[in-house]
Amino acid sequence: MQSRIYEGLLIAVLAFFAIQVVLPRRGQARLGDDPSRLHMDGPESGPSGDSDIEVFVEEEEESIMNESEAEFDLEVLEHACKTAGDYVPPDCQPGHLELARQRAADARRKRLMDESAGVAKPTRKRYRMHRRRKTDPPKEVDVKELHSSHTCYGRDFLDQNWKRTTCLYHDLCYHDRKFYYIVRNQFERKHVQDAEMHDGQNHLAVSLAPLGEERGEDQMFVPEIISQEAFSGLVHGRTVKYLSNIHILYVSYNAENFGHFLSDELFPAYSMLEAFDELDYNVQLMRVELEKPIQWSCDFQRQNWGELQWEKCMYRYKTLTSLFTRNPIETVTNYTKRVGDPVCFRKVAAGMGMLADHCEDGIGHGRMSNRRHDCNQGRQVTLWNYRNYVMGNIGIPPNALPEKNRVILWDRHVTDYKPERKIFGLPELAKRIEVELEIEAMRFETWHAKPVKYQIQQMAISTIFITGPGSGSFISWFLPRGSTQIRLYPVWSKMEWFIFNYMPHMHVEHLDAKGGKFNEDKLMELVQMGLRRFDAYKESHVH
């Protein structure tokens, strides 16, 4: 009885914080001063067209372990082996696989015996605060109700400032492959399109693509200005379909690559929504297909390298999109065919030019370490919040600290398609760490086919990550606070330093490994310093 009273008091306290702390800061999922402590749910329809925030406390009882760790590990391993293709990883060899199956069978047998004997499953109470936006479902609106406006940031007074600008448009409409900005009178039209008044620049224009490659105006987005009367005549009617959830219009840079998908696709999208206070798991991303695709993009790879590369791109969209949104990413063409044409949007965000992890680049994506690159100076809160938002969306507590130190190593397989980035000697290093330092050292040869939630969970419970450069190293974004990333470079360039050196929750070390060979004693010193670093952080955090 007493425990129920305490539980009721806890719910009341959380509800009080929801009202006093979260609601006044609309759009920021916060408990106290930490935006990551709220579990983010997708929005649901509400009575108002306004994107109000609904916050509520949910009590749930969950099993501490729905299945044994051995059973879960087997499920992951079998999935990886089934999808490995021609290459058979060592863990998929008959001996390793049979051992994993035997362990899982033993664990399953014990679990079933406990259940039949009436042994209660260990459970715990969880209290989660959820935030979701209340938006109307699609509806028909009178054209007379449509009235466009926009808010932009990032514009300077130099030429081509549209490349560095991000905008949020209200009441933007689409019809017959064009977007329209609707004005009600000549005064509004003159103000919006008067370039002389705005330093010679069109202040509706933005760049749809991250600026990883110098491009012309084919990536520029400028909605066409039109009067209500003219738009009504254009669509041959008084009403149009109206979508209340927020949409993002953009050009994809390189979605085939795991690291690029995190940093050039989802991170810029997160950045613009956070800036406009519009974070919403029900956001719809609309991808624009350029007639001449950006080099290395999925459309480019499909045109030049064939359908196999396109299938790899689709695999990324299928497995990673849920990190940011509940809705599949669609091209503008396919999306408008599905929802209908004409269609109008309550809010559209666009302008990714400066929002990817490299801004305008200029350093060969980190290959030049002898130049300053201040793109990520001052972005520490956004880098951290993005990590937490992603983890919250897939149900991983973003602020939980590992109970103990643990090392994880990415040991790129010798048959990898970029053999020049292979690091040799990591199995021996892992054994030395376990023997001399008496901590677990888990080694992955490939991340492929392992569920992304599993990958992120492995990072979240590790305190040191030893990795070579490249796409696979971007999983380190999900290391916990107080952690250390040790980057080994078998090639001359310190790739990706421009992003990881600015992560606020980890310390980053760089070590040369020419030809794939590294100084093991030096690396062991860095590992020991990393262990002390996390212990010190955890001690100060807890006490």
C-alpha positions in Angstrom: 0.0 0.0 0.0 2.8 2.4 1.0 4.7 1.7 -2.3 1.5 2.6 -4.3 1.3 5.9 -2.4 5.0 6.6 -3.3 4.3 5.7 -7.0 1.3 8.1 -7.0 3.4 10.9 -5.6 6.1 10.2 -8.2 3.6 10.5 -11.0 2.3 13.8 -9.5 5.8 15.2 -9.3 6.5 14.3 -12.9 3.3 15.8 -14.1 4.1 19.0 -12.2 7.5 19.2 -14.0 5.7 18.6 -17.3 3.6 21.6 -16.7 6.1 23.9 -15.2 9.2 23.1 -17.2 8.4 21.4 -20.5 5.3 23.3 -21.7 6.8 26.8 -21.4 9.6 25.8 -23.7 7.6 24.7 -26.6 9.3 22.3 -29.0 12.2 21.4 -26.6 11.8 18.0 -25.1 13.3 18.8 -21.7 13.2 17.5 -18.1 14.8 20.3 -16.1 17.7 21.5 -18.3 18.3 18.3 -20.2 16.5 17.9 -23.5 17.4 14.3 -23.8 15.5 12.9 -20.8 12.2 12.9 -22.6 11.3 9.9 -24.7 10.1 11.2 -28.0 7.0 9.8 -29.5 5.4 10.7 -32.8 2.6 13.2 -32.8 -1.0 12.3 -33.1 -4.0 14.3 -34.3 -5.4 16.9 -32.0 -8.3 19.3 -32.0 -6.2 22.3 -33.0 -4.3 23.0 -36.2 -1.6 24.6 -34.1 1.4 22.4 -33.3 0.8 22.5 -29.6 2.9 20.2 -27.4 1.1 17.5 -25.4 3.0 16.2 -22.5 1.9 13.3 -20.3 3.3 10.8 -17.9 3.0 7.1 -18.6 3.6 4.3 -16.1 4.6 0.9 -17.4 5.9 -2.3 -16.0 8.5 -4.1 -18.1 10.4 -7.3 -17.8 14.1 -6.6 -17.1 15.0 -9.3 -19.6 12.3 -10.5 -22.1 14.8 -12.9 -23.5 18.2 -14.0 -22.5 21.2 -12.2 -23.7 22.4 -15.4 -25.4 19.1 -15.7 -27.3 19.3 -12.0 -28.5 23.0 -12.4 -29.5 22.0 -15.5 -31.6 19.2 -13.6 -33.3 21.6 -10.8 -34.3 24.3 -13.3 -35.4 22.0 -15.4 -37.6 20.6 -12.3 -39.2 24.1 -11.0 -40.0 25.2 -14.4 -41.4 22.1 -14.7 -43.5 22.7 -11.3 -45.2 26.5 -11.5 -45.4 26.5 -12.4 -49.1 29.6 -14.1 -50.6 31.8 -13.1 -47.7 31.4 -15.4 -44.6 32.5 -13.6 -41.4 34.5 -15.7 -38.9 31.6 -15.6 -36.4 29.5 -17.4 -39.1 31.8 -20.3 -39.4 30.1 -23.6 -38.4 32.0 -24.0 -35.1 31.2 -20.4 -33.9 27.6 -20.5 -35.0 26.9 -23.9 -33.3 28.4 -22.7 -30.1 26.1 -19.6 -30.1 23.1 -21.9 -30.9 24.0 -24.2 -28.0 24.3 -21.2 -25.6 21.0 -19.8 -26.7 19.3 -23.3 -26.4 20.6 -23.7 -22.8 19.4 -20.2 -21.9 16.0 -20.8 -23.5 15.7 -24.1 -21.7 16.4 -22.5 -18.3 13.9 -19.7 -19.0 11.1 -22.1 -19.9 11.8 -24.2 -16.8 11.6 -21.1 -14.7 8.3 -20.1 -16.3 6.8 -23.5 -15.9 7.9 -23.6 -12.2 6.1 -20.3 -11.6 9.3 -18.3 -11.1 8.3 -14.7 -11.6 10.1 -12.7 -14.2 12.1 -9.8 -12.7 10.2 -6.6 -13.5 10.6 -2.9 -12.8 8.5 0.2 -12.9 9.3 2.8 -15.5 7.9 6.3 -15.7 8.3 8.1 -19.0 7.3 11.5 -20.0 6.2 11.7 -23.7 6.0 14.7 -25.9 4.0 14.7 -29.1 2.6 17.4 -31.3 -1.1 17.7 -31.9 -1.7 18.3 -35.6 -4.8 18.1 -37.7 -5.1 15.2 -40.2 -5.1 16.2 -43.9 -8.1 18.4 -44.7 -9.5 20.6 -47.5 -9.1 24.3 -47.1 -10.4 27.3 -49.0 -7.8 29.0 -51.1 -8.9 32.3 -49.5 -7.5 31.0 -46.2 -4.0 30.5 -47.7 -1.5 33.2 -46.9 2.3 32.5 -47.2 5.0 33.9 -45.0 8.6 32.9 -44.2 11.3 33.2 -41.5 15.0 32.8 -42.5 18.3 32.8 -40.8 22.0 32.7 -41.9 21.8 35.3 -44.7 24.8 37.5 -45.1 25.5 40.4 -47.5 27.8 38.5 -49.9 27.0 37.1 -53.3 25.1 33.8 -53.4 24.0 34.1 -49.8 21.1 31.8 -50.6 23.6 29.0 -50.3 24.1 29.8 -46.6 20.4 30.5 -45.7 17.8 28.3 -44.0 14.1 29.2 -44.1 10.8 28.1 -42.7 7.9 28.7 -45.0 4.2 28.8 -44.0 1.4 28.0 -46.4 3.5 26.9 -49.3 1.6 25.1 -52.1 2.6 22.6 -54.8 1.0 22.0 -58.2 2.3 20.6 -61.4 6.0 20.3 -60.3 6.1 23.9 -58.9 6.0 25.3 -55.4 4.0 28.5 -54.9 4.2 31.4 -52.3 0.8 33.0 -52.0 0.4 36.7 -51.4 -2.8 38.6 -50.9 -2.0 42.0 -52.4 0.5 44.0 -54.5 2.2 45.4 -51.4 3.1 41.9 -50.2 4.3 40.9 -53.6 6.5 44.0 -54.0 8.0 43.5 -50.6 8.8 39.8 -51.1 10.3 40.1 -54.6 12.0 43.5 -54.2 15.6 42.4 -54.5 16.9 46.0 -54.2 15.3 46.3 -50.8 17.1 43.1 -49.6 20.7 43.9 -50.7 20.3 42.7 -54.2 19.3 39.2 -53.1 16.2 37.1 -53.5 15.3 36.5 -49.8 13.1 33.5 -50.5 16.0 31.5 -52.0 17.9 28.7 -50.2 20.2 25.8 -51.2 18.5 22.4 -51.0 21.7 20.5 -50.7 24.6 20.5 -48.2 27.6 22.3 -49.7 30.0 19.4 -50.0 30.5 20.2 -53.6 30.5 23.5 -55.4 27.4 23.6 -57.5 25.5 26.1 -59.6 21.9 27.2 -59.2 20.4 23.8 -59.9 20.2 23.2 -56.2 18.6 26.6 -55.5 15.0 26.6 -54.3 12.8 29.6 -54.9 9.0 29.3 -54.7 7.1 31.2 -57.3 5.1 34.2 -55.9 1.4 34.1 -56.9 -1.8 35.8 -55.8 -4.6 34.0 -54.1 -6.8 34.7 -57.1 -4.3 33.5 -59.6 -3.6 30.3 -57.6 -7.3 29.5 -57.4 -7.6 29.8 -61.2 -4.5 27.6 -61.6 -5.9 24.7 -59.5 -9.4 25.1 -61.0 -11.2 25.3 -57.7 -11.7 27.0 -54.4 -10.4 24.2 -52.1 -7.1 22.3 -51.9 -5.7 19.6 -49.7 -3.8 21.0 -46.7 -1.2 19.1 -44.6 -0.5 20.2 -41.1 2.6 18.3 -40.1 5.9 19.9 -40.9 7.8 18.9 -44.1 11.5 19.2 -45.1 12.5 19.9 -48.7 16.0 18.9 -49.6 18.6 17.2 -52.0 20.4 14.2 -50.7 24.2 14.3 -50.7 25.3 10.7 -50.0 22.7 8.4 -48.4 24.5 5.1 -49.4 27.1 5.7 -46.8 26.2 5.2 -43.1 28.3 8.1 -41.9 27.0 10.5 -44.6 23.4 9.4 -43.8 23.9 10.4 -40.2 25.8 13.6 -40.8 24.7 14.9 -44.3 21.1 13.7 -44.3 19.6 13.4 -40.8 21.8 15.9 -38.9 21.0 18.9 -41.2 17.3 18.0 -41.0 17.5 17.9 -37.2 19.5 21.2 -37.1 16.9 23.1 -39.0 14.0 21.8 -37.0 15.7 22.4 -33.7 16.5 26.0 -34.8 12.9 26.7 -35.7 11.6 24.9 -32.5 9.8 22.4 -34.7 11.1 19.0 -33.7 8.5 16.5 -34.6 8.8 12.7 -35.1 6.0 13.0 -37.6 8.1 15.2 -40.0 8.0 14.3 -43.6 11.2 14.5 -45.6 10.7 15.2 -49.4 13.7 14.5 -51.5 14.2 16.6 -54.7 15.8 14.8 -57.7 18.2 17.0 -59.7 18.5 16.6 -63.4 22.2 16.4 -62.9 22.7 14.6 -59.6 25.3 15.7 -57.1 28.5 13.6 -57.3 28.4 10.5 -55.0 24.7 10.9 -54.2 22.4 7.9 -54.6 21.0 9.2 -57.9 24.6 9.7 -59.2 25.6 6.2 -58.1 22.5 4.7 -59.8 23.2 6.5 -63.0 26.9 5.6 -63.1 27.3 2.4 -61.1 24.0 0.5 -61.6 21.2 -0.9 -59.6 23.4 -2.7 -57.0 24.4 0.7 -55.6 20.8 1.8 -55.6 19.8 -1.2 -53.5 22.5 -0.3 -51.0 21.0 3.2 -50.8 17.5 1.8 -50.3 18.9 -0.4 -47.5 20.1 2.8 -45.7 16.8 4.5 -46.1 15.0 1.4 -44.9 17.1 0.9 -41.8 18.1 4.4 -40.7 15.1 6.7 -41.5 13.3 5.7 -38.2 16.1 7.3 -36.3 14.6 10.7 -37.2 11.0 10.2 -38.4 8.2 7.7 -38.4 7.6 8.4 -42.1 9.5 6.9 -45.1 11.5 9.5 -47.0 10.0 10.0 -50.4 10.8 12.0 -53.5 8.7 15.0 -54.1 7.3 13.4 -57.3 6.2 10.2 -55.5 5.0 11.9 -52.4 2.7 14.4 -54.3 1.4 11.6 -56.4 0.4 9.7 -53.2 -1.1 12.6 -51.2 -2.6 14.4 -54.2 -1.9 17.4 -56.4 -2.5 20.3 -55.7 -1.5 20.2 -52.1 -0.5 22.9 -49.6 1.8 22.6 -46.5 1.3 24.4 -43.3 5.1 24.4 -42.7 8.0 23.6 -45.0 11.7 23.9 -43.9 14.5 24.1 -46.5 18.1 25.3 -46.7 20.6 22.6 -45.8 23.6 24.5 -47.3 25.5 25.1 -44.1 23.9 22.5 -41.8 25.8 19.3 -42.6 28.8 18.3 -40.5 31.2 19.9 -43.0 29.4 23.2 -43.9 31.1 24.4 -47.1 33.9 21.8 -46.6 37.1 23.2 -48.1 39.2 20.6 -46.4 38.5 17.5 -48.5 36.2 16.1 -45.8 38.9 16.2 -43.2 41.8 15.1 -45.5 43.4 18.4 -44.9 44.3 18.9 -41.2 46.6 21.9 -41.7 43.7 24.3 -42.2 41.3 25.8 -39.8 37.7 24.6 -40.1 35.3 26.3 -37.7 32.1 24.8 -39.0 31.4 23.0 -35.7 32.6 25.6 -33.3 29.7 26.5 -31.1 27.5 23.6 -32.3 28.2 21.4 -29.3 24.7 21.6 -27.9 23.2 20.6 -31.3 25.6 17.8 -31.8 24.8 16.4 -28.4 21.0 17.0 -28.7 20.9 15.2 -32.0 22.5 12.2 -30.5 20.0 12.1 -27.7 17.0 12.7 -30.0 18.0 9.8 -32.2 18.4 7.5 -29.2 15.1 8.6 -27.7 13.3 7.9 -31.0 14.4 4.2 -30.9 13.9 3.7 -27.2 17.5 3.9 -25.9 18.0 5.9 -22.7 20.5 8.6 -23.9 21.8 9.7 -20.5 22.5 6.3 -18.9 26.2 5.8 -18.0 27.8 2.4 -18.4 28.2 0.5 -15.1 31.8 -0.3 -15.9 34.5 0.5 -18.4 34.4 -1.4 -21.7 36.4 -1.2 -24.9 34.9 -1.7 -28.4 37.1 -2.0 -31.5 36.1 -1.7 -35.2 38.4 -4.1 -36.9 37.7 -3.5 -40.6 37.8 -6.9 -42.4 40.7 -7.6 -44.7 38.3 -8.2 -47.6 36.6 -4.8 -47.1 36.2 -2.7 -50.3 38.7 -0.1 -49.0 41.6 -2.3 -48.0 44.0 0.6 -47.7 42.1 1.5 -44.4 42.7 -1.9 -42.8 44.3 -1.8 -39.3 46.3 -4.9 -38.4 46.9 -6.4 -35.0 43.6 -5.4 -33.3 42.7 -9.0 -32.2 46.0 -9.2 -30.3 45.4 -5.7 -28.9 41.9 -6.7 -27.6 43.4 -9.8 -25.9 46.1 -7.7 -24.2 43.5 -5.2 -23.0 41.4 -7.9 -21.4 44.5 -9.6 -19.8 46.4 -6.6 -18.6 43.5 -4.2 -17.8 40.9 -6.8 -16.9 38.1 -5.2 -18.8 35.9 -6.4 -21.7 37.2 -5.6 -25.2 34.6 -6.4 -27.9 35.7 -6.4 -31.5 33.5 -6.0 -34.6 34.8 -6.8 -38.1 31.7 -5.5 -39.8 28.6 -3.5 -38.7 26.7 -4.6 -41.8 23.4 -6.4 -41.1 23.5 -5.8 -37.4 20.3 -3.8 -36.4 21.1 -0.1 -36.0 19.5 -0.2 -32.5 21.9 -3.0 -31.5 24.9 -1.0 -32.9 23.9 2.1 -30.9 23.3 0.1 -27.8 26.8 -1.3 -28.0 28.3 2.2 -28.3 26.1 3.5 -25.4 27.5 0.8 -23.0 31.2 1.3 -24.0 33.6 3.9 -22.7 36.4 3.6 -25.3 36.1 3.1 -29.0 39.2 2.2 -31.1 38.6 2.7 -34.8 40.1 3.5 -38.2 38.7 6.3 -40.3 35.6 6.1 -42.5 31.9 5.5 -42.4 31.9 2.9 -39.6 33.5 5.3 -37.2 30.4 7.5 -37.2 28.7 5.1 -34.8 30.9 6.7 -32.2 28.4 9.6 -32.1 26.5 7.5 -29.6 29.3 7.0 -27.1 28.3 8.2 -23.6 29.6 11.3 -21.8 33.1 10.9 -20.4 34.1 8.5 -23.2 37.2 8.3 -25.4 37.5 7.7 -29.1 41.0 6.6 -30.4 41.3 7.0 -34.1 44.0 5.1 -36.0 45.1 6.3 -39.5 46.6 3.9 -41.9 46.5 6.6 -44.6 48.1 10.0 -44.5 45.0 12.0 -43.8 43.2 12.5 -40.5 39.7 12.0 -42.0 36.7 13.2 -40.1 38.6 15.2 -37.5 36.5 18.2 -38.3 33.4 16.6 -36.7 34.7 14.3 -34.0 37.1 16.8 -32.5 34.1 19.0 -31.7 31.9 16.4 -30.0 31.3 17.6 -26.5 30.8 14.2 -24.8 34.0 12.5 -25.8 37.7 13.0 -25.8 39.4 12.2 -29.2 42.9 10.9 -29.7 44.6 10.5 -33.1 47.4 7.9 -33.7 49.3 7.2 -36.9 49.1 3.6 -38.2 51.0 3.8 -41.5 50.4 0.7 -43.5 47.9 -0.5 -41.0 50.5 -0.9 -38.2 50.4 1.0 -34.9 52.5 1.4 -31.8 50.8 -1.0 -29.4 52.4 0.3 -26.2 51.4 3.9 -27.1 47.9 2.8 -27.8 47.7 1.0 -24.5 48.7 4.2 -22.8 45.9 6.0 -24.5 43.4 3.3 -23.4 44.6 3.6 -19.8 44.1 7.3 -19.9 40.7 6.8 -21.3 39.7 4.4 -18.5 40.8 7.0 -15.9 39.0 9.7 -17.8 35.7 7.9 -17.6 36.1 6.9 -14.0 36.8 10.5 -13.1 33.8 11.7 -15.0 31.4 9.1 -13.6 32.6 9.8 -10.0 32.0 13.6 -10.5 28.7 12.9 -12.2 27.3 10.6 -9.5 28.6 12.6 -6.6 
